[in-house]
Amino acid sequence: MVTIVWLKHNIDAPDVRVVDATWVLPSSVDTKSGREQYNDAHIPGAFFFDIDHIADPDHEMAHMLPDPILFSSRVRRLGLGDGNRIIVYDQNGFYASARVWWMFRAMGHKDVKVLDGGIAAWLEADGDTEDLPPVSIERHYTARKRADLVKNMTQMREQIEHSQFTVLDARGKGRFDGTEPDPRPNMLSGHIPGSQSVPATTFINEDGTLKSADKLKNFLGNHVSKQVIATCGSGVSAAIIALSLARLGNWDVALYDGSWTEWASNPDNPIATL
């Protein structure tokens, strides 16, 4: 994480690149899309990172992590390259900034941070905004995928049998328990057998900042030294679990990329409920 104060002091550094990762669920018909919000106003110099565009085009699930070649190709067109300090934020409370942070780390880029509080904190501190995208100069970007940070459905099935990892689910408790409907049409609610409910919303303060390490320990303290797989509805908010555990010192949390959308769409997969 970096603070607003840090970004204000470093935003003009030649190696700093700011990325706006705002993403909105397609079902949110009354909300502007991430691109529209970016076009209205963004932190000066910020590039727009579209998780639905920088994604695997051949997978039936949305915004799945692409292969390193495609990731490199699309990222360098944004002007992001080797040696950059990448600062990610979004305009709706960590919803996708943590996902983009995880994507860069999964591609081997270590120097990536999330702006604590996002654009709301930036505006609160009288930060300037602009509505035009910066001119991007293509740079060389080297992606080296960390397979240990990405899990697929086959690996999750093996997890049920062998329980080598702790699986933490970022969705709300009702969807996890199966007592509330899934927002996706015709999809069952419930959870992957053996997983635990840790709603991502509990990690975020009312002002949109991530909770302190001391407070995060109340929710995640038992998982700091464990091998963890994070999951959610479609692989976005699960990254908030990974980000929160990184704040506590566990930097190697994996993410089930297809998450509940993929799992529940396959009738052969077992579903647990309350």
C-alpha positions as CSV (number, residue, x, y, z in Angstrom):
1,M,0.0,0.0,0.0
2,V,1.0,3.6,-0.5
3,T,-0.7,6.7,1.0
4,I,-2.0,9.8,-0.6
5,V,0.9,11.7,0.9
6,W,3.4,9.4,-0.7
7,L,1.8,9.6,-4.1
8,K,1.6,13.4,-4.1
9,H,5.3,13.5,-3.3
10,N,6.3,10.9,-5.9
11,I,3.7,11.2,-8.7
12,D,6.2,13.0,-11.0
13,A,9.0,10.6,-10.4
14,P,10.2,9.2,-13.8
15,D,9.7,5.6,-12.8
16,V,6.2,5.9,-11.3
17,R,3.2,4.9,-13.3
18,V,-0.4,5.3,-12.0
19,V,-3.1,2.9,-13.1
20,D,-6.9,3.4,-12.7
21,A,-8.4,-0.1,-12.4
22,T,-12.1,0.9,-11.9
23,W,-14.4,-2.0,-12.8
24,V,-18.1,-2.3,-12.3
25,L,-20.2,-5.5,-12.4
26,P,-22.0,-5.8,-15.7
27,S,-25.2,-6.2,-13.8
28,S,-24.8,-2.7,-12.2
29,V,-27.1,-1.0,-14.8
30,D,-27.5,2.2,-12.8
31,T,-23.7,2.8,-12.4
32,K,-21.3,4.1,-15.0
33,S,-18.8,1.7,-16.3
34,G,-15.2,1.8,-15.2
35,R,-14.2,3.4,-18.4
36,E,-16.9,6.1,-18.2
37,Q,-15.8,6.9,-14.6
38,Y,-12.2,7.1,-15.8
39,N,-13.2,9.4,-18.7
40,D,-15.0,11.7,-16.3
41,A,-12.1,12.2,-14.0
42,H,-8.9,10.4,-13.0
43,I,-5.6,11.1,-11.2
44,P,-3.3,13.0,-13.5
45,G,-1.2,10.7,-15.7
46,A,-3.2,7.6,-14.8
47,F,-3.7,4.9,-17.4
48,F,-6.9,2.9,-17.6
49,F,-6.4,-0.8,-16.9
50,D,-9.5,-2.7,-18.2
51,I,-9.5,-6.2,-16.6
52,D,-12.0,-7.4,-19.2
53,H,-9.6,-6.4,-22.0
54,I,-6.3,-7.5,-20.4
55,A,-7.7,-11.0,-20.1
56,D,-7.8,-14.4,-21.7
57,P,-9.9,-14.0,-24.9
58,D,-10.3,-17.8,-25.3
59,H,-11.8,-18.5,-21.9
60,E,-15.5,-18.7,-21.4
61,M,-15.2,-16.9,-18.1
62,A,-14.8,-13.1,-18.0
63,H,-11.5,-11.3,-17.0
64,M,-9.5,-14.5,-16.6
65,L,-5.7,-14.0,-16.3
66,P,-4.2,-14.0,-19.8
67,D,-1.0,-15.7,-20.8
68,P,2.3,-13.8,-20.3
69,I,2.6,-12.9,-24.0
70,L,-0.8,-11.3,-24.2
71,F,-0.4,-9.6,-20.8
72,S,3.0,-8.1,-21.9
73,S,1.6,-6.9,-25.2
74,R,-1.3,-5.1,-23.7
75,V,0.4,-3.7,-20.7
76,R,3.3,-2.2,-22.6
77,R,0.9,-0.4,-24.9
78,L,-0.2,1.5,-21.7
79,G,3.3,2.7,-21.3
80,L,4.0,0.3,-18.4
81,G,7.4,-1.5,-18.5
82,D,10.2,-3.1,-16.6
83,G,11.5,-1.0,-13.8
84,N,8.3,1.0,-13.3
85,R,6.8,1.5,-9.8
86,I,3.2,0.8,-10.5
87,I,0.5,2.4,-8.3
88,V,-3.0,1.0,-8.7
89,Y,-6.2,2.6,-7.5
90,D,-9.9,2.4,-8.4
91,Q,-12.9,4.6,-7.9
92,N,-15.1,2.1,-5.9
93,G,-13.3,0.9,-2.9
94,F,-10.6,-1.6,-3.8
95,Y,-13.0,-3.5,-5.9
96,A,-10.6,-4.0,-8.8
97,S,-7.3,-2.3,-7.7
98,A,-6.5,-5.3,-5.6
99,R,-7.2,-7.6,-8.6
100,V,-4.8,-5.6,-10.8
101,W,-2.2,-5.6,-8.0
102,W,-2.5,-9.4,-7.9
103,M,-2.3,-9.7,-11.7
104,F,1.0,-7.8,-11.9
105,R,2.4,-10.0,-9.0
106,A,1.2,-13.1,-10.8
107,M,3.2,-12.0,-13.8
108,G,6.3,-11.5,-11.7
109,H,6.2,-7.7,-11.2
110,K,7.1,-7.1,-7.6
111,D,7.1,-3.3,-7.5
112,V,3.3,-2.7,-7.5
113,K,1.3,-1.1,-4.8
114,V,-2.3,-0.1,-4.1
115,L,-3.3,3.5,-3.3
116,D,-4.9,3.4,0.1
117,G,-8.4,4.9,-0.1
118,G,-8.4,5.3,-3.9
119,I,-9.7,8.3,-5.6
120,A,-12.0,9.3,-2.8
121,A,-9.0,9.8,-0.5
122,W,-7.2,11.6,-3.3
123,L,-10.1,14.1,-3.7
124,E,-10.4,14.5,0.1
125,A,-6.7,15.6,0.1
126,D,-7.5,18.2,-2.7
127,G,-5.7,16.1,-5.3
128,D,-6.1,17.3,-8.9
129,T,-7.9,15.3,-11.6
130,E,-8.0,15.3,-15.4
131,D,-10.4,13.8,-18.0
132,L,-8.0,13.1,-20.8
133,P,-5.8,10.0,-21.0
134,P,-2.0,10.5,-21.0
135,V,0.1,9.9,-24.0
136,S,1.5,6.4,-23.8
137,I,5.0,5.5,-25.0
138,E,5.3,1.8,-25.5
139,R,7.9,0.2,-23.2
140,H,9.4,-3.2,-22.9
141,Y,7.7,-5.4,-20.4
142,T,8.8,-8.8,-19.3
143,A,6.2,-11.1,-17.8
144,R,7.2,-14.2,-15.9
145,K,4.0,-16.0,-14.7
146,R,4.0,-17.3,-11.1
147,A,2.0,-20.4,-11.4
148,D,1.9,-20.7,-7.7
149,L,-0.4,-17.7,-7.4
150,V,-3.0,-18.9,-9.8
151,K,-5.4,-21.9,-9.3
152,N,-7.7,-23.5,-11.7
153,M,-10.8,-25.7,-11.3
154,T,-8.8,-29.0,-11.5
155,Q,-6.5,-27.8,-8.7
156,M,-9.5,-26.8,-6.6
157,R,-11.0,-30.3,-7.0
158,E,-7.7,-31.7,-5.8
159,Q,-7.8,-29.3,-2.9
160,I,-11.1,-30.9,-1.8
161,E,-9.5,-34.3,-1.7
162,H,-6.2,-33.4,-0.1
163,S,-6.8,-30.2,1.9
164,Q,-3.3,-28.8,1.3
165,F,-4.4,-25.2,1.4
166,T,-6.8,-23.0,3.4
167,V,-9.6,-21.7,1.1
168,L,-11.0,-18.3,2.0
169,D,-14.1,-17.0,0.3
170,A,-14.5,-13.2,0.0
171,R,-18.3,-13.2,-0.9
172,G,-21.0,-12.2,1.5
173,K,-22.0,-14.7,4.2
174,G,-25.5,-15.2,2.7
175,R,-24.2,-16.3,-0.7
176,F,-21.6,-18.4,1.0
177,D,-24.1,-20.2,3.2
178,G,-26.6,-20.6,0.3
179,T,-29.3,-18.6,2.2
180,E,-29.2,-15.7,-0.3
181,P,-29.4,-15.9,-4.1
182,D,-26.4,-15.4,-6.3
183,P,-26.7,-12.2,-8.4
184,R,-25.9,-14.1,-11.5
185,P,-29.0,-15.5,-13.2
186,N,-29.6,-19.3,-12.8
187,M,-26.6,-19.8,-10.6
188,L,-26.8,-21.6,-7.3
189,S,-25.4,-20.1,-4.2
190,G,-23.3,-21.9,-1.6
191,H,-19.5,-22.6,-1.4
192,I,-16.7,-24.9,-2.3
193,P,-16.6,-27.7,0.3
194,G,-14.0,-27.0,3.0
195,S,-13.8,-23.3,2.3
196,Q,-14.2,-20.6,5.0
197,S,-16.2,-17.3,4.8
198,V,-14.2,-14.1,5.2
199,P,-16.2,-11.3,3.5
200,A,-13.8,-8.8,1.8
201,T,-16.0,-5.9,3.0
202,T,-14.9,-6.5,6.6
203,F,-11.3,-5.6,5.7
204,I,-12.2,-2.1,4.6
205,N,-12.8,1.0,6.8
206,E,-15.8,3.3,6.3
207,D,-13.5,5.9,4.7
208,G,-12.5,3.4,2.0
209,T,-9.0,2.6,3.4
210,L,-7.7,-0.8,4.2
211,K,-7.8,-1.7,7.9
212,S,-4.6,-1.6,9.8
213,A,-2.5,-4.7,10.4
214,D,-3.7,-4.9,14.0
215,K,-7.4,-4.9,12.9
216,L,-6.8,-7.3,10.1
217,K,-5.3,-9.8,12.5
218,N,-8.8,-10.1,14.1
219,F,-10.0,-11.6,10.8
220,L,-7.0,-13.2,9.3
221,G,-4.4,-13.6,12.0
222,N,-4.8,-17.4,11.9
223,H,-3.9,-17.5,8.2
224,V,-0.6,-15.5,8.2
225,S,1.6,-18.5,8.1
226,K,-0.7,-20.8,6.1
227,Q,-0.9,-21.6,2.4
228,V,-4.1,-19.8,1.3
229,I,-6.3,-19.8,-1.8
230,A,-8.6,-16.9,-2.1
231,T,-11.9,-17.1,-4.0
232,C,-15.0,-15.0,-4.6
233,G,-17.7,-14.6,-7.2
234,S,-15.5,-14.1,-10.3
235,G,-12.0,-13.6,-9.1
236,V,-12.0,-9.9,-8.4
237,S,-12.8,-9.3,-4.7
238,A,-10.8,-12.4,-3.8
239,A,-7.7,-10.3,-4.4
240,I,-8.7,-8.1,-1.4
241,I,-8.0,-11.2,0.8
242,A,-4.6,-11.5,-0.9
243,L,-3.8,-7.8,-0.4
244,S,-4.9,-7.9,3.3
245,L,-2.8,-11.0,4.0
246,A,0.2,-9.3,2.3
247,R,-0.2,-6.4,4.8
248,L,0.2,-9.1,7.5
249,G,3.3,-10.6,5.8
250,N,1.8,-13.5,3.8
251,W,2.8,-12.5,0.3
252,D,2.0,-15.8,-1.5
253,V,-1.7,-16.1,-1.4
254,A,-3.0,-17.8,-4.5
255,L,-6.3,-16.9,-6.2
256,Y,-8.8,-19.3,-7.8
257,D,-9.3,-17.3,-11.0
258,G,-12.6,-18.8,-12.1
259,S,-14.0,-18.6,-8.6
260,W,-17.6,-19.3,-7.9
261,T,-18.9,-18.5,-11.4
262,E,-16.8,-21.3,-12.8
263,W,-17.2,-23.7,-10.0
264,A,-21.0,-23.5,-9.7
265,S,-21.4,-23.6,-13.5
266,N,-20.1,-27.1,-13.6
267,P,-22.7,-29.6,-12.4
268,D,-20.0,-32.1,-11.5
269,N,-18.6,-29.9,-8.8
270,P,-19.9,-30.4,-5.2
271,I,-21.6,-27.4,-3.6
272,A,-21.8,-27.0,0.2
273,T,-24.4,-24.9,2.0
274,L,-25.2,-24.0,5.6
